Amino acid sequence: MGILNICMELSLKDDGALSESEWENNYQTVLKKFLTFLYSHPKIPFAFSFTGLQLEFLQAAHPEAMEIFSEITSRKQGEVLGGGFYTPIFPLLFPVDRSGQIEKMNATVRTCIGKKPRGMTLLKSIWEPALIITCQSCGIEYILLDSSLIPSEKNSFLPFITNMQGKTLKIIPLQNELKPISGRSANAWLEELLKKSQAGTLPFSTIVSMSFSLKEINDLLDSGFFEELNTLVAEKKLGDAQLNLPQLYLKSAREYSNAYIPSGMSETVSRWTKKRYASSNSNLFGRTFYDYLNVYPMVKQLYDRIMYMSMLISQTHGADKIRKKAAQEKLWEAESGFNFICSDTGLPAPAKKIQNAFRQLNEAEKFVRESKEFRESVTSYDYNADGLNEYVCQMEKYHAVITPRGGQIAELELVNSGSNYAANYSRIKQFDSAEDSYNRGIFVEHLFENKDSDDFLNFKPIKNDCFCNSNFSEVKFDGKRRELQLEAKALYSSLKVPVKLCKNYIITSNGFIVQYILKNESPFPVKGVFAVEMNFAKTDFSCKTGFSKQKEGQYGAEMIFRGSKQNIPTGTPFHAKNSAEQGGLSLLQITDNPEKTLLLFEPNEESGFLLNTINFNDRSNQESKVIDSSTLSVQFYWEIDMAPARAMEKTINLSIISQKKKSGF
């Protein structure tokens, strides 16, 4: 008769986003205690899953732990599983990065433990069938995968074998719903497992595998569960069951269930893929991480930048190999799954993590630039796979992406700074008490009626707003001259008056010159307000958020208004009104204090001006008032009065200046 093989795994991967001090605390309070238990109870086998950085930390800080792992592995009581060194989301990576991260992890496990892993785990079971080919090329024979990814008609107590293009991979389902509960006896848990698996009535051996967190292990240790389980093993009271390791079980397994396992991920992530920051439990089978990216724009933006850097590195041939390797290492760091999702909630990573990933990618690009002769360029292609061509600006001082959606700069990284100034949240009503209908990039336009001016001045959403959500069409693009002409048409006001906005970019080594031509294409006059909005995300999280004192925030601001220079508080709303008699703002300087970088704006005509720091609350808790990130939002605006078939022209020049010694006009 068949035997039920019970395989247990302790996964520390979900703790991979913690700091080294938190890892140290977890080691001292739980892992050390559990290793001591296993060492003195050799009949309790356990598999372990780490991130590469955790293994390196333990090797450096606690070599005694590595000795215990080596000992229990050599006596076939323990098994250390592999994966990607930086715990990436594998379906998002190019094949070369997938295999590179797995091989790096394999080498680390072999160095630390003394044995190369044959199996691996995936962060949140984020899977796609193409991984079969990668795993086989890296010597990985099996994967532990959440049982929710297995087709429901299959017997989940059997190992699966799946194939692609003639390559096969074994899959062991993780049935975490069958894990023991603290306070319940080990004997009762075993009886329930045997009842559900029907091990004694089958002619072949079956398997049930489950993954535990450190907290769950600690609770079971404290409740005496493992002591009782050890007694049952010693007294041979397991019945038709035995404790085993995945690798040992698969060596003797003779019965597999053939299955095609489509792309998917665990329920903890897939339930967030239907609506932004809203949990759903219906029809989650087959939801992929690409669905997740499409719901959360800031995470998708990071993915687009990773794909771009992967392409740049792969196209770097015959260059400095040391710098290319360093660039690839920084790319792998940025690919960490913890830069995309919070492992404890399944929601997107906080802005700090995302911005740190952008910084790592910028460092990778610096290595690529140094490894060969760099030439400035402006190219047009579908950068973010949305069906429309974006405009990628590779300049000496910065990397930028101009998108036709809103005609805005959707990505801006300075070479000497790193993070993405344009990676801004948009407000969501349940978190921020207001709802933005557009992406907060740089050079975003608004046209609205005078009756909506109060909402505009109070930073409230404007109901009848033109151009901020328009899809601009290309009129002319000249990569050599670095000129881009876009246009969008809209219906203005409740009268549906047709208006057209021509937006011309001149891309320079030091910034952008943006010319606007707003035309009234109707037989009626057009009166209202035309505004140009700039948004700068918080990129340095060592700075405080939401304070009025300039020295306490990341950004400082100075302006020349009506001929005189003055500082602007960046933590409180600020308004400077333009008037025909007295004038308005003629020059604005935004200072990134930590990076000592100036962003200098010069409109060709004096304008009205608004500035405010918009704080965005923690997205993981609707009731929380903890600030996750912030954006410095500035607006240049002009009152307009255009006769029929007439046009007006405005120009704004943005200069990027590095100031290592002093700043100011």
C-alpha positions in Angstrom: 0.0 0.0 0.0 1.1 3.6 -0.5 2.8 5.8 2.0 2.1 9.5 2.5 5.3 11.5 2.4 5.1 14.7 4.5 7.6 17.3 3.4 7.9 20.5 5.4 9.8 23.6 4.3 10.8 26.8 6.3 10.7 29.7 3.9 12.6 32.8 4.8 12.1 34.4 1.4 9.2 36.6 2.6 11.6 38.1 5.1 14.0 39.0 2.4 12.9 42.6 2.3 13.8 43.1 5.9 17.0 44.9 7.0 20.1 43.0 8.3 19.2 44.1 11.9 15.8 42.5 11.5 17.4 39.3 10.0 19.7 39.3 13.1 16.7 39.5 15.4 14.9 36.7 13.5 17.9 34.5 13.8 18.4 35.1 17.5 14.7 34.7 18.4 13.6 31.9 16.1 16.0 30.4 13.6 18.7 29.7 16.1 16.2 28.0 18.4 14.8 25.9 15.5 18.2 24.8 14.3 19.1 23.7 17.8 15.9 21.6 17.9 16.7 20.0 14.5 20.3 19.3 15.4 19.1 17.4 18.5 16.2 15.7 16.9 17.6 14.0 13.7 14.3 12.3 12.9 12.6 15.5 11.9 13.6 16.4 8.3 13.1 20.0 7.0 13.8 21.9 3.8 14.9 25.5 3.8 14.5 28.3 1.4 16.5 31.5 1.6 17.3 34.6 -0.5 20.9 34.8 -1.6 21.5 37.9 0.5 20.2 36.1 3.6 22.7 33.2 3.0 25.6 35.6 2.6 24.5 37.4 5.8 24.4 34.1 7.8 27.7 33.0 6.4 29.4 36.2 7.5 27.6 36.8 10.8 26.8 33.3 12.0 29.1 30.7 10.4 28.0 28.3 13.2 24.6 28.2 11.6 26.1 27.3 8.3 27.9 24.4 10.0 24.6 23.1 11.4 23.0 23.4 7.9 25.9 21.4 6.4 25.6 18.8 9.2 21.9 18.2 8.9 22.2 18.2 5.1 25.0 15.6 5.1 22.9 13.3 7.3 19.9 13.7 4.9 17.8 15.5 7.5 17.9 18.9 5.7 17.8 20.3 2.3 18.5 23.9 1.2 16.5 24.9 -1.9 17.6 27.3 -4.6 16.0 30.0 -6.6 17.0 33.5 -7.8 19.8 35.1 -5.8 17.9 38.4 -5.5 14.5 36.7 -5.3 13.3 38.0 -8.7 9.9 37.6 -10.3 11.1 35.2 -13.0 8.4 35.8 -15.7 9.5 39.4 -16.0 13.1 38.6 -16.8 15.0 37.9 -20.0 16.3 34.3 -20.1 19.9 35.3 -19.6 18.9 37.1 -16.3 16.8 34.2 -15.2 19.6 31.6 -15.6 22.2 34.1 -14.2 20.3 34.6 -11.0 19.7 30.9 -10.5 23.3 30.0 -11.2 24.5 32.7 -8.8 22.2 31.2 -6.1 23.3 27.7 -6.9 26.9 28.8 -6.4 26.1 30.5 -3.1 24.3 27.4 -1.7 27.2 25.2 -2.8 29.7 27.5 -1.1 27.8 28.0 2.1 26.2 24.5 2.6 28.5 22.3 0.5 25.8 20.9 -1.8 24.2 22.3 -5.0 20.4 22.6 -4.8 18.3 20.4 -7.0 15.0 22.1 -6.3 13.8 25.7 -5.9 11.0 27.9 -4.8 9.5 31.0 -6.4 8.5 34.2 -4.7 4.7 34.0 -4.2 4.7 31.1 -6.7 4.9 33.6 -9.6 5.3 31.1 -12.4 5.2 30.7 -16.2 5.8 27.5 -18.3 8.9 29.0 -20.0 10.7 28.5 -16.6 10.9 24.7 -17.5 13.6 25.4 -20.0 15.6 27.7 -17.7 15.4 25.3 -14.8 16.7 22.4 -16.8 19.6 24.4 -18.2 20.6 25.3 -14.6 20.3 21.8 -13.2 17.1 22.4 -11.3 14.9 19.3 -11.3 11.8 20.4 -9.4 9.9 23.4 -8.1 7.7 23.8 -5.1 4.6 25.6 -6.3 1.4 26.8 -4.6 -1.4 24.2 -5.1 -3.8 27.0 -6.3 -1.9 27.0 -9.6 -2.7 23.3 -10.2 -5.8 22.5 -12.3 -8.6 21.6 -9.8 -9.3 18.2 -11.4 -5.8 16.9 -10.7 -4.8 14.8 -7.6 -2.9 17.3 -5.5 -1.3 14.5 -3.4 0.8 13.4 -6.4 3.9 15.1 -7.8 3.4 16.6 -11.2 5.5 16.5 -14.3 5.1 19.3 -16.9 7.0 19.9 -20.1 7.8 22.4 -22.8 9.6 21.9 -26.0 10.8 18.5 -24.9 12.1 19.7 -21.6 10.5 18.4 -18.3 10.2 19.7 -14.8 8.8 18.1 -11.7 6.3 20.1 -9.6 5.5 19.5 -5.9 2.3 21.3 -4.9 2.4 23.3 -1.6 -0.8 22.6 0.2 -0.5 25.2 2.9 -4.1 25.0 3.9 -3.2 21.6 5.5 -0.5 23.0 7.8 -0.8 22.2 11.5 -2.3 24.9 13.7 -0.7 25.9 17.0 -2.6 24.3 19.9 -3.7 21.2 17.9 -2.1 17.8 18.6 0.3 16.3 16.1 -1.6 13.1 16.2 -4.9 14.7 15.2 -3.1 16.6 12.4 -1.6 13.3 11.0 -5.0 11.6 11.1 -6.6 14.4 9.1 -3.8 14.3 6.5 -4.1 10.6 6.1 -7.8 10.8 5.7 -7.6 13.5 3.0 -4.8 11.8 1.1 -6.2 8.2 1.3 -2.5 7.1 1.4 -3.3 3.6 2.7 -5.7 2.8 -0.2 -3.4 3.8 -3.0 -0.9 1.4 -4.6 1.8 4.2 -4.8 3.4 6.7 -2.6 1.9 10.2 -2.3 3.2 13.5 -1.1 1.9 16.5 0.8 4.2 19.5 1.1 3.8 22.7 3.0 5.7 25.9 3.6 6.1 27.6 7.0 7.1 31.1 8.0 9.4 31.8 10.9 6.4 33.0 13.0 4.5 29.8 12.3 7.6 27.7 13.2 8.0 29.7 16.4 4.4 29.1 17.4 4.6 25.4 16.8 7.9 25.1 18.8 6.3 27.0 21.7 3.2 24.8 21.6 5.2 21.6 21.8 4.0 20.4 18.4 7.4 19.3 17.1 8.3 17.5 20.3 5.1 15.5 20.0 5.8 14.8 16.3 9.3 13.6 17.2 7.8 11.2 19.8 5.4 9.8 17.2 8.3 9.2 14.8 10.4 7.6 17.5 7.6 5.3 18.5 6.7 4.5 14.9 3.1 5.8 15.3 2.9 7.6 12.0 0.8 4.9 10.4 0.8 5.1 6.6 2.9 8.3 6.7 6.5 9.3 6.9 8.4 12.5 7.2 10.6 13.1 4.2 12.5 15.7 2.1 11.4 16.7 -1.4 14.6 15.5 -3.0 14.7 12.1 -1.3 11.0 11.5 -2.1 11.5 12.3 -5.8 14.4 9.9 -6.1 12.1 7.0 -5.4 8.9 8.3 -6.8 7.5 6.2 -9.7 4.1 7.8 -10.2 3.6 11.4 -11.6 0.5 13.2 -12.8 1.0 14.9 -16.2 -0.2 18.4 -16.2 0.1 21.7 -18.1 0.4 24.4 -15.5 -0.5 27.8 -16.9 1.1 31.0 -15.8 -0.1 32.2 -12.4 0.8 33.1 -8.9 -0.4 32.6 -5.3 -3.7 33.9 -4.1 -2.0 36.5 -1.9 -0.9 38.4 -5.0 -3.5 37.5 -7.6 -6.4 38.8 -5.4 -5.1 42.4 -6.0 -5.0 42.2 -9.8 -8.6 43.1 -10.7 -9.0 46.6 -9.2 -6.4 49.0 -7.9 -5.9 48.4 -4.1 -9.1 46.4 -3.9 -9.0 42.7 -2.9 -11.0 40.2 -4.8 -11.5 36.4 -4.2 -13.4 35.5 -7.3 -12.1 33.9 -10.5 -8.4 34.2 -9.7 -7.1 31.1 -11.5 -4.9 32.1 -14.4 -4.3 35.6 -13.2 -0.7 36.5 -14.0 1.8 39.1 -12.8 1.3 41.0 -16.1 -2.3 41.6 -14.9 -0.8 43.0 -11.7 1.5 45.3 -13.6 -1.4 46.7 -15.7 -3.3 47.6 -12.5 -0.4 49.5 -10.8 1.2 52.1 -13.1 4.2 52.8 -10.9 5.2 49.1 -10.7 4.7 48.9 -14.5 7.0 51.9 -14.9 9.7 50.1 -13.0 9.3 47.0 -15.1 9.6 49.1 -18.3 12.9 50.6 -17.1 14.2 47.1 -16.2 13.4 45.8 -19.7 15.2 48.8 -21.2 18.3 48.2 -19.1 18.3 44.5 -19.9 18.3 45.4 -23.6 21.1 47.9 -23.1 23.3 45.5 -21.3 22.6 42.6 -23.8 23.6 44.9 -26.7 26.9 45.9 -25.0 29.4 43.8 -27.0 33.2 43.9 -26.9 33.1 46.5 -24.1 34.8 46.6 -20.7 33.8 43.2 -19.3 34.2 44.3 -15.6 31.9 47.3 -16.1 29.4 45.2 -18.0 29.4 42.6 -15.2 28.9 45.3 -12.6 26.0 46.7 -14.6 24.4 43.3 -14.8 24.8 42.9 -11.0 23.0 46.2 -10.4 20.3 45.1 -12.8 19.8 41.9 -10.9 19.5 43.8 -7.6 16.8 46.0 -9.1 14.9 42.9 -10.4 14.3 41.8 -6.8 10.6 40.9 -6.3 10.5 42.9 -3.1 10.8 46.0 -5.4 7.5 45.1 -6.9 5.4 43.6 -4.1 5.1 43.7 -0.4 5.6 40.1 0.6 3.4 40.3 3.7 0.4 41.9 2.0 0.7 41.1 -1.8 0.2 44.8 -2.5 2.8 46.9 -4.5 6.0 47.7 -2.8 6.2 51.1 -1.1 7.6 54.1 -3.1 10.9 53.9 -1.2 11.6 50.4 -2.5 10.6 51.4 -6.1 12.7 54.5 -6.1 15.7 52.5 -4.7 15.3 50.1 -7.7 15.3 53.0 -10.1 18.6 54.2 -8.4 20.1 50.7 -8.9 19.1 50.8 -12.6 20.6 54.2 -13.0 23.9 52.9 -11.5 23.7 50.0 -14.0 23.3 52.5 -16.9 26.3 54.5 -15.7 28.5 51.4 -15.9 27.2 50.7 -19.4 27.9 54.3 -20.5 31.5 54.0 -19.1 32.1 50.7 -20.8 31.9 52.2 -24.3 31.8 55.5 -26.1 28.6 57.3 -25.2 26.6 59.3 -27.7 23.6 61.3 -27.0 20.4 60.2 -28.8 16.7 60.6 -29.0 14.9 57.5 -30.4 11.3 56.6 -31.0 9.8 53.1 -30.3 7.2 51.4 -28.1 9.2 51.6 -24.9 6.4 50.4 -22.5 4.6 48.0 -24.9 1.3 50.0 -24.9 0.9 50.1 -28.7 2.2 53.7 -29.0 5.7 54.9 -29.6 7.5 56.7 -26.8 10.5 59.0 -27.2 13.6 57.9 -25.3 16.1 60.6 -24.6 19.6 59.4 -23.7 21.5 62.6 -22.9 24.7 63.2 -21.1 23.0 64.4 -17.9 19.8 62.4 -17.9 17.6 59.6 -19.2 14.0 60.6 -20.0 11.0 59.1 -21.7 8.3 61.3 -23.3 5.0 59.5 -23.7 2.1 60.4 -26.1 -0.3 59.7 -23.3 -0.7 63.3 -22.0 2.4 64.3 -24.0 4.3 64.3 -20.7 7.7 63.3 -19.5 6.9 60.0 -17.8 10.4 59.1 -16.7 13.3 61.4 -15.7 16.5 60.1 -14.1 19.6 62.3 -13.7 22.8 60.4 -14.3 24.4 61.7 -11.1 21.3 61.3 -8.9 19.5 58.2 -10.0 15.9 57.9 -8.9 13.0 58.7 -11.1 11.6 62.2 -10.5 8.5 61.4 -12.6 7.6 58.2 -10.7 4.6 59.8 -8.9 1.5 58.4 -7.4 -1.9 59.8 -8.4 -4.3 60.5 -5.6 -6.9 57.9 -4.8 -10.0 59.0 -2.9 -10.1 56.3 -0.3 -6.5 57.1 0.7 -5.9 60.7 -0.1 -9.5 62.3 0.0 -9.2 63.2 -3.7 -9.1 61.4 -7.0 -6.8 62.3 -9.8 -7.9 61.2 -13.3 -4.4 61.5 -14.9 -0.8 60.5 -14.3 1.3 63.1 -12.5 4.2 63.5 -14.8 6.3 66.5 -15.9 4.9 69.0 -18.4 1.2 68.1 -18.0 -1.3 70.6 -19.5 -4.7 71.7 -18.2 -7.3 73.9 -19.9 -10.4 74.8 -17.8 -13.0 77.4 -17.3 -12.7 80.3 -14.9 -15.5 78.8 -12.8 -13.1 75.9 -11.9 -10.4 78.2 -10.8 -11.1 77.8 -7.1 -10.7 74.0 -7.4 -7.4 74.6 -9.3 -6.1 77.0 -6.6 -7.0 74.5 -3.8 -5.4 71.6 -5.6 -8.8 69.8 -6.1 -9.6 67.7 -9.1 -11.1 69.7 -12.0 -14.2 68.1 -13.6 -14.0 69.7 -17.1 -10.3 69.5 -17.8 -8.7 69.3 -21.2 -5.4 67.8 -22.4 -4.1 66.1 -19.3 -5.6 62.8 -20.4 -5.3 63.3 -24.2 -3.4 61.0 -26.4 -1.1 63.3 -28.4 -0.3 62.4 -32.0 3.0 62.9 -33.6 3.2 65.7 -36.2 7.0 65.6 -36.7 9.9 63.8 -35.1 13.6 64.4 -35.9 16.0 62.3 -33.9 19.1 64.0 -35.2 17.8 67.6 -34.5 16.2 66.2 -31.3 12.9 67.9 -32.0 9.4 66.5 -31.4 6.1 68.0 -32.4 2.9 66.6 -30.9 -0.7 67.8 -31.0 -4.0 67.0 -29.3 -7.5 68.1 -29.9 -10.2 68.5 -27.3 -13.7 69.9 -26.7 -13.6 72.7 -24.2 -16.3 73.7 -21.7 -19.9 72.6 -21.6 -20.3 74.2 -25.1 -18.0 71.6 -26.5 -15.8 74.2 -28.3 -13.1 72.6 -30.4 -9.5 73.5 -29.3 -6.1 72.2 -30.4 -2.8 72.2 -28.5 0.5 71.9 -30.3 3.3 70.9 -28.0 6.8 71.1 -29.4 9.8 69.6 -27.5 13.4 70.6 -28.2 15.6 68.2 -26.3 19.0 69.5 -25.3 22.0 68.2 -23.3 20.9 70.3 -20.4 17.2 69.9 -20.4 14.1 70.7 -22.5 12.5 73.6 -24.3 8.8 73.1 -24.6 6.7 75.4 -26.8 2.9 75.5 -26.7 0.5 76.8 -29.3 -3.1 76.7 -28.1 -5.6 77.4 -30.9 -9.3 78.2 -30.8 -10.8 76.3 -33.7 -14.3 77.4 -33.2 -16.4 80.5 -34.2 -16.8 81.4 -30.5 -14.4 83.1 -28.1 -12.5 80.9 -25.6 -11.9 82.3 -22.1 -10.4 80.3 -19.2 -7.1 79.2 -17.7 -4.2 77.4 -19.3 -1.8 75.6 -16.9 1.3 73.6 -17.2 2.0 71.2 -14.3 5.3 69.7 -13.1 5.5 66.9 -10.5 8.7 65.8 -8.7 8.5 62.6 -6.7 10.2 62.1 -3.4 13.4 60.2 -4.2 15.5 60.6 -1.1 13.6 59.1 1.8 16.1 60.2 4.4 14.5 63.6 4.1 11.4 64.5 6.1 8.0 64.9 4.4 5.4 67.5 4.7 7.3 70.2 6.5 7.2 73.9 5.7 10.8 74.6 6.5 12.9 74.3 3.4 15.9 72.7 5.1 13.8 69.7 6.4 12.6 68.5 3.0 14.2 67.1 -0.1 13.3 70.0 -2.3 13.8 73.8 -1.9 12.3 76.4 -4.1 13.2 80.0 -5.1 11.6 82.2 -7.6 11.8 85.6 -9.2 8.4 87.2 -8.9 7.6 90.7 -10.1 11.3 91.4 -10.4 12.3 90.3 -6.9 13.8 87.0 -5.6 12.1 85.1 -2.8 12.2 81.7 -1.2 9.1 79.5 -1.3 8.0 77.2 1.5 7.7 73.7 -0.1 5.7 72.0 2.6 2.6 74.3 2.5 0.4 75.5 -0.4 1.8 78.6 -2.1 0.1 80.8 -4.7 1.6 83.8 -6.6 -1.0 85.5 -8.9 0.0 87.1 -12.2 -1.5 90.5 -13.1 -1.2 92.6 -16.2 -0.1 95.7 -14.2 2.3 94.1 -11.8 3.6 91.0 -13.6 4.2 87.5 -12.3 6.8 84.7 -12.1 9.7 84.9 -14.5 12.1 82.3 -13.1 11.7 79.3 -10.8 14.5 77.2 -9.3 13.8 73.8 -7.7 16.7 72.5 -5.7 17.2 68.8 -4.9 19.0 69.4 -1.7 20.6 66.0 -1.1 21.8 65.7 -4.7 22.7 69.4 -5.1 21.0 69.6 -8.4 19.0 72.5 -9.7 15.9 72.4 -12.0 15.6 75.8 -13.5 12.3 76.8 -15.2 12.0 79.9 -17.3 8.7 80.8 -19.0 8.9 83.2 -21.9 6.0 85.2 -20.4 5.5 85.9 -16.7 2.9 83.6 -15.2 0.8 82.9 -12.2 2.3 80.2 -10.0 1.1 77.4 -7.6 3.2 75.1 -5.5 2.3 72.4 -3.0 3.6 69.2 -1.5 1.1 66.5 -2.0 1.4 63.6 0.5 0.2 60.1 -0.4 -0.9 57.8 2.4 0.1 54.2 2.9 -1.8 52.1 0.3 -1.8 49.0 2.4 -4.3 50.3 4.9 -7.3 52.6 4.0 -7.5 53.8 7.6 -3.8 54.5 7.9 -2.6 58.1 7.9 1.1 57.1 7.5 2.7 58.9 4.6 4.2 56.5 2.1 5.5 59.2 -0.4 5.1 62.7 -1.5 5.3 64.8 -4.7 6.3 68.4 -5.1 3.7 69.8 -7.6 4.2 73.1 -9.3 1.9 74.8 -11.8 2.5 77.7 -14.2 -0.7 79.3 -15.4 -2.1 82.0 -17.6 -5.5 83.4 -18.0 -6.5 83.3 -21.7 -9.0 85.1 -23.9 -8.9 83.9 -27.5 -11.0 85.2 -30.3 -12.4 82.7 -32.9 -9.7 81.0 -35.0 -6.9 82.7 -33.0 -4.0 81.1 -31.2 -1.7 81.9 -28.3 1.9 80.8 -27.7 3.8 80.0 -24.5 7.3 78.5 -23.9 8.9 77.0 -20.9 12.6 76.2 -20.7 13.8 73.5 -18.2 17.5 73.5 -17.5 19.2 70.8 -15.4 22.2 72.1 -13.5 24.6 70.2 -11.2 25.7 72.4 -8.3 28.3 70.7 -6.0 29.5 73.8 -4.3 26.7 76.4 -4.2 23.3 77.1 -5.6 21.2 80.1 -6.2 20.5 82.6 -9.0 
